[in-house]
């Protein structure tokens, strides 16, 4: 993929994420129903409608396969030969959507072999968009203004960000270990992939996730953090998360604003 093609693809998924976001908001402002998937996680019509929009446009415009949380399971025997593919979470933060707290996102990323090279995270309720492309930096667009990340933010002490709706015993143990290493720190919470965005902005320093996540939960956030100068690493080996694995579940990971916290 050339740099021109990469720029065109980024432009396309920015527009696609906004179109999906508009469909999500139509349902968000209605009296929507909530179903339960086989794994006991919630599902709404917004998840399905966003998936249909994103999948439909990507399949029409690009030859690359699409792997989506709400799509069909694709066996590794078929996936293992993919050079490029789209990795999509059409509505990340369904629990936040149901709570109506606005902290849900549309995540679209392009994977080359085992690494994200383009990523977009769109926050429909706030009309804020984050995007990144390999080698070109990370950006936030708010109120029509685009700014490069990270921001210069003065904080009195270390800030750790955690999940709004998903916490685990392992995560709490990891936080205790951080306190032993760095002393007391500020803890903030956010839903969905917004946690990556706050790391990329510089508003948070560490995002540990010792809990269940899938590849579509992290790919867009990873490239946005990395292109802002941060990193997203597996906790057990300090290597970047990889994609298109035989099992799509991620290892426990930590997102870092700075290498000094690795």
Kinemage of the C-alpha trace (Angstrom):
@kinemage 1
@onewidth
@group {chain A} dominant
@subgroup {mainchain}
@vectorlist {calphas} color= white
{ca unk a 1} P 0.000 0.000 0.000
{ca unk a 2} L 1.450 3.360 -1.044
{ca unk a 3} L 1.402 6.457 1.144
{ca unk a 4} L -1.234 7.965 -1.152
{ca unk a 5} L -3.427 4.878 -0.812
{ca unk a 6} L -2.929 4.952 2.955
{ca unk a 7} L -4.052 8.596 3.094
{ca unk a 8} L -7.108 7.819 0.953
{ca unk a 9} L -8.005 4.859 3.164
{ca unk a 10} L -7.729 7.016 6.278
{ca unk a 11} L -9.987 9.648 4.736
{ca unk a 12} L -12.517 6.956 3.835
{ca unk a 13} L -12.714 5.396 7.283
{ca unk a 14} L -13.035 8.817 8.905
{ca unk a 15} L -16.147 9.411 6.795
{ca unk a 16} L -17.436 5.861 7.292
{ca unk a 17} L -17.074 6.115 11.073
{ca unk a 18} L -19.069 9.343 11.064
{ca unk a 19} L -21.834 7.779 8.976
{ca unk a 20} L -21.989 4.819 11.350
{ca unk a 21} L -21.985 7.243 14.284
{ca unk a 22} L -25.011 9.084 12.926
{ca unk a 23} L -26.913 5.799 12.687
{ca unk a 24} L -25.906 4.925 16.244
{ca unk a 25} L -27.148 8.278 17.553
{ca unk a 26} L -30.520 7.807 15.856
{ca unk a 27} L -31.011 4.719 18.009
{ca unk a 28} L -29.322 6.220 21.083
{ca unk a 29} L -31.975 8.930 21.181
{ca unk a 30} L -34.815 6.427 20.831
{ca unk a 31} L -36.402 3.836 23.122
{ca unk a 32} L -34.114 0.990 22.038
{ca unk a 33} L -34.251 -2.669 23.057
{ca unk a 34} L -31.334 -4.648 24.507
{ca unk a 35} L -30.659 -8.281 23.637
{ca unk a 36} L -28.093 -10.709 25.005
{ca unk a 37} L -25.504 -12.480 22.874
{ca unk a 38} L -24.374 -16.037 23.484
{ca unk a 39} L -21.491 -14.843 25.657
{ca unk a 40} L -23.932 -12.879 27.844
{ca unk a 41} L -22.753 -9.501 26.523
{ca unk a 42} L -25.404 -6.976 25.481
{ca unk a 43} L -26.381 -6.250 21.876
{ca unk a 44} L -28.536 -3.461 20.445
{ca unk a 45} L -29.855 -2.532 17.028
{ca unk a 46} L -27.158 0.174 17.020
{ca unk a 47} L -24.429 -2.508 17.006
{ca unk a 48} L -26.018 -4.199 14.006
{ca unk a 49} L -26.774 -1.052 12.053
{ca unk a 50} L -23.270 0.327 12.525
{ca unk a 51} L -21.781 -3.016 11.458
{ca unk a 52} L -23.919 -3.127 8.318
{ca unk a 53} L -22.895 0.399 7.286
{ca unk a 54} L -19.177 -0.104 7.880
{ca unk a 55} L -19.014 -3.600 6.405
{ca unk a 56} L -21.071 -2.644 3.369
{ca unk a 57} L -18.986 0.394 2.403
{ca unk a 58} L -15.615 -1.253 3.066
{ca unk a 59} L -16.529 -4.335 1.019
{ca unk a 60} L -17.699 -2.115 -1.837
{ca unk a 61} L -14.592 0.110 -1.914
{ca unk a 62} L -11.751 -2.235 -0.936
{ca unk a 63} L -10.626 -5.777 -1.749
{ca unk a 64} L -9.548 -6.407 1.843
{ca unk a 65} L -11.490 -8.765 4.144
{ca unk a 66} L -13.426 -7.270 7.062
{ca unk a 67} L -13.242 -8.790 10.536
{ca unk a 68} L -15.870 -7.301 12.848
{ca unk a 69} L -17.162 -8.042 16.329
{ca unk a 70} L -20.665 -8.335 14.914
{ca unk a 71} L -19.600 -10.250 11.797
{ca unk a 72} L -19.269 -13.949 11.126
{ca unk a 73} L -16.532 -15.976 12.757
{ca unk a 74} L -13.687 -16.560 10.291
{ca unk a 75} L -11.502 -19.611 10.808
{ca unk a 76} L -7.776 -19.043 11.233
{ca unk a 77} L -7.144 -21.402 8.318
{ca unk a 78} L -8.774 -18.742 6.134
{ca unk a 79} L -7.436 -15.684 7.966
{ca unk a 80} L -3.795 -16.715 8.253
{ca unk a 81} L -2.981 -15.724 4.658
{ca unk a 82} L -4.521 -12.242 4.870
{ca unk a 83} L -1.926 -9.536 4.176
{ca unk a 84} L -4.302 -6.619 4.751
{ca unk a 85} L -7.673 -6.647 6.486
{ca unk a 86} L -10.057 -4.275 8.219
{ca unk a 87} L -10.615 -4.812 11.937
{ca unk a 88} L -13.822 -3.220 13.199
{ca unk a 89} L -15.734 -2.713 16.415
{ca unk a 90} L -18.934 -1.069 15.165
{ca unk a 91} L -20.005 -0.050 18.683
{ca unk a 92} L -17.341 -0.282 21.355
{ca unk a 93} L -18.836 0.290 24.778
{ca unk a 94} L -22.317 -1.138 24.381
{ca unk a 95} L -22.698 -0.999 28.174
{ca unk a 96} L -21.923 2.729 28.081
{ca unk a 97} L -24.426 3.117 25.240
{ca unk a 98} L -27.091 1.407 27.347
{ca unk a 99} L -26.229 3.606 30.353
{ca unk a 100} L -26.507 6.641 28.032
{ca unk a 101} L -23.294 8.178 29.356
{ca unk a 102} L -21.925 8.970 25.884
{ca unk a 103} L -18.687 6.997 26.328
{ca unk a 104} L -19.072 4.668 23.349
{ca unk a 105} L -17.078 4.682 20.134
{ca unk a 106} L -16.781 3.417 16.581
{ca unk a 107} L -13.397 1.738 16.010
{ca unk a 108} L -11.991 1.008 12.540
{ca unk a 109} L -8.424 -0.045 11.793
{ca unk a 110} L -6.460 -1.452 8.879
{ca unk a 111} L -4.127 -4.306 9.748
{ca unk a 112} L -1.046 -5.127 7.678
{ca unk a 113} L 0.057 -8.664 8.514
{ca unk a 114} L 0.040 -8.459 12.332
{ca unk a 115} L 0.149 -4.703 12.991
{ca unk a 116} L -2.380 -1.843 12.801
{ca unk a 117} L -1.225 0.786 10.281
{ca unk a 118} L -4.311 3.044 10.230
{ca unk a 119} L -6.849 3.665 12.967
{ca unk a 120} L -9.906 5.795 13.647
{ca unk a 121} L -11.876 6.131 16.876
{ca unk a 122} L -15.040 8.202 16.625
{ca unk a 123} L -17.068 9.343 19.638
{ca unk a 124} L -20.566 9.970 18.205
{ca unk a 125} L -22.155 11.515 21.307
{ca unk a 126} L -19.429 14.190 21.501
{ca unk a 127} L -18.638 14.393 17.764
{ca unk a 128} L -14.938 13.932 18.523
{ca unk a 129} L -12.664 11.893 16.283
{ca unk a 130} L -9.162 10.514 16.777
{ca unk a 131} L -7.100 9.179 13.894
{ca unk a 132} L -3.606 7.949 13.107
{ca unk a 133} L -1.625 6.474 10.235
{ca unk a 134} L 1.727 4.759 10.533
{ca unk a 135} L 4.516 7.301 10.246
{ca unk a 136} L 2.184 10.313 10.187
{ca unk a 137} L 1.268 10.955 13.819
{ca unk a 138} L -1.972 10.961 15.803
{ca unk a 139} L -4.633 13.660 15.738
{ca unk a 140} L -7.806 14.734 17.498
{ca unk a 141} L -10.596 16.551 15.658
{ca unk a 142} L -13.061 18.481 17.823
{ca unk a 143} L -15.390 21.291 16.733
{ca unk a 144} L -13.766 21.230 13.302
{ca unk a 145} L -10.278 21.833 14.742
{ca unk a 146} L -7.551 19.233 14.190
{ca unk a 147} L -4.690 19.048 16.695
{ca unk a 148} L -1.706 16.741 16.817
{ca unk a 149} L -1.282 14.492 19.858
{ca unk a 150} L -0.077 14.466 22.553
{ca unk a 151} L -1.046 17.738 24.185
{ca unk a 152} L 1.200 19.527 26.662
{ca unk a 153} L -0.634 18.755 29.904
{ca unk a 154} L 0.805 19.512 33.330
{ca unk a 155} L -0.140 16.930 35.966
{ca unk a 156} L 0.905 16.940 39.599
{ca unk a 157} L 1.290 13.178 39.756
{ca unk a 158} L 0.963 9.954 37.793
{ca unk a 159} L -2.504 9.360 36.327
{ca unk a 160} L -3.788 5.830 35.767
{ca unk a 161} L -6.926 5.205 33.743
{ca unk a 162} L -9.205 2.205 34.110
{ca unk a 163} L -12.372 0.759 32.680
{ca unk a 164} L -15.739 2.282 33.480
{ca unk a 165} L -17.610 -1.033 33.326
{ca unk a 166} L -15.040 -3.847 33.342
{ca unk a 167} L -12.743 -4.452 36.298
{ca unk a 168} L -11.058 -7.633 37.470
{ca unk a 169} L -9.224 -8.959 40.491
{ca unk a 170} L -6.080 -9.154 38.345
{ca unk a 171} L -6.401 -5.504 37.403
{ca unk a 172} L -6.741 -4.479 41.049
{ca unk a 173} L -3.645 -6.504 41.897
{ca unk a 174} L -1.763 -4.759 39.101
{ca unk a 175} L -2.811 -1.365 40.460
{ca unk a 176} L -1.512 -2.360 43.893
{ca unk a 177} L 1.821 -3.293 42.306
{ca unk a 178} L 1.935 0.125 40.612
{ca unk a 179} L 1.354 1.825 43.968
{ca unk a 180} L 4.267 -0.112 45.383
{ca unk a 181} L 6.464 1.082 42.518
{ca unk a 182} L 5.331 4.694 42.055
{ca unk a 183} L 3.511 5.607 45.261
{ca unk a 184} L 0.052 7.145 45.225
{ca unk a 185} L -1.447 8.219 41.923
{ca unk a 186} L -4.626 9.655 40.470
{ca unk a 187} L -7.137 7.138 39.102
{ca unk a 188} L -9.666 8.107 36.429
{ca unk a 189} L -12.188 6.002 34.520
{ca unk a 190} L -13.523 5.979 30.980
{ca unk a 191} L -15.560 3.651 28.804
{ca unk a 192} L -14.676 1.898 25.549
{ca unk a 193} L -11.530 2.777 23.589
{ca unk a 194} L -11.598 6.303 25.022
{ca unk a 195} L -8.959 5.076 27.468
{ca unk a 196} L -6.447 4.802 24.625
{ca unk a 197} L -7.407 8.274 23.433
{ca unk a 198} L -6.726 9.800 26.845
{ca unk a 199} L -3.315 8.121 26.889
{ca unk a 200} L -2.618 9.536 23.420
{ca unk a 201} L -3.723 13.012 24.522
{ca unk a 202} L -1.454 12.920 27.565
{ca unk a 203} L -4.296 13.169 30.079
{ca unk a 204} L -3.422 9.713 31.450
{ca unk a 205} L -0.060 7.977 31.796
{ca unk a 206} L -0.894 4.296 32.235
{ca unk a 207} L -3.829 2.141 31.169
{ca unk a 208} L -3.445 -1.421 32.484
{ca unk a 209} L -5.883 -4.053 31.237
{ca unk a 210} L -5.585 -7.387 33.015
{ca unk a 211} L -8.904 -8.625 31.698
{ca unk a 212} L -10.754 -9.904 28.663
{ca unk a 213} L -10.364 -7.944 25.413
{ca unk a 214} L -10.479 -8.893 21.747
{ca unk a 215} L -8.400 -7.662 18.826
{ca unk a 216} L -11.124 -5.284 17.580
{ca unk a 217} L -11.159 -3.616 21.018
{ca unk a 218} L -7.550 -2.474 20.767
{ca unk a 219} L -6.231 -2.130 17.189
{ca unk a 220} L -7.381 1.421 16.429
{ca unk a 221} L -6.416 2.570 19.908
{ca unk a 222} L -2.994 0.985 19.619
{ca unk a 223} L -1.952 2.835 16.451
{ca unk a 224} L -3.338 6.100 17.866
{ca unk a 225} L -1.283 5.663 21.058
{ca unk a 226} L 1.833 4.544 19.187
{ca unk a 227} L 1.739 7.406 16.694
{ca unk a 228} L 1.431 9.841 19.623
{ca unk a 229} L 4.714 8.479 20.991
{ca unk a 230} L 3.274 5.964 23.459
{ca unk a 231} L 3.119 2.183 23.427
{ca unk a 232} L 0.689 -0.700 23.932
{ca unk a 233} L 2.509 -3.742 25.282
{ca unk a 234} L 1.694 -7.217 26.505
{ca unk a 235} L 2.192 -7.265 30.265
{ca unk a 236} L 4.027 -10.596 30.325
{ca unk a 237} L 6.681 -9.849 27.677
{ca unk a 238} L 6.622 -6.047 27.062
{ca unk a 239} L 6.106 -6.573 23.311
{ca unk a 240} L 3.470 -4.746 21.211
{ca unk a 241} L 0.115 -6.447 20.791
{ca unk a 242} L -0.058 -8.522 17.599
{ca unk a 243} L -3.093 -9.142 15.402
{ca unk a 244} L -4.690 -11.910 13.347
{ca unk a 245} L -3.659 -14.514 15.884
{ca unk a 246} L -5.162 -18.025 15.850
{ca unk a 247} L -7.209 -16.919 18.879
{ca unk a 248} L -8.467 -13.331 18.614
{ca unk a 249} L -8.422 -12.702 22.343
{ca unk a 250} L -5.670 -10.318 23.490
{ca unk a 251} L -3.095 -10.988 26.153
{ca unk a 252} L -3.258 -8.741 29.210
{ca unk a 253} L -1.689 -5.446 28.190
{ca unk a 254} L -0.638 -2.004 29.330
{ca unk a 255} L -0.867 1.242 27.355
{ca unk a 256} L 1.811 3.768 28.265
{ca unk a 257} L 2.199 7.460 27.604
{ca unk a 258} L 5.960 7.234 28.203
{ca unk a 259} L 8.574 4.511 28.173
{ca unk a 260} L 9.698 5.473 31.674
{ca unk a 261} L 6.689 3.581 33.068
{ca unk a 262} L 7.402 0.344 31.185
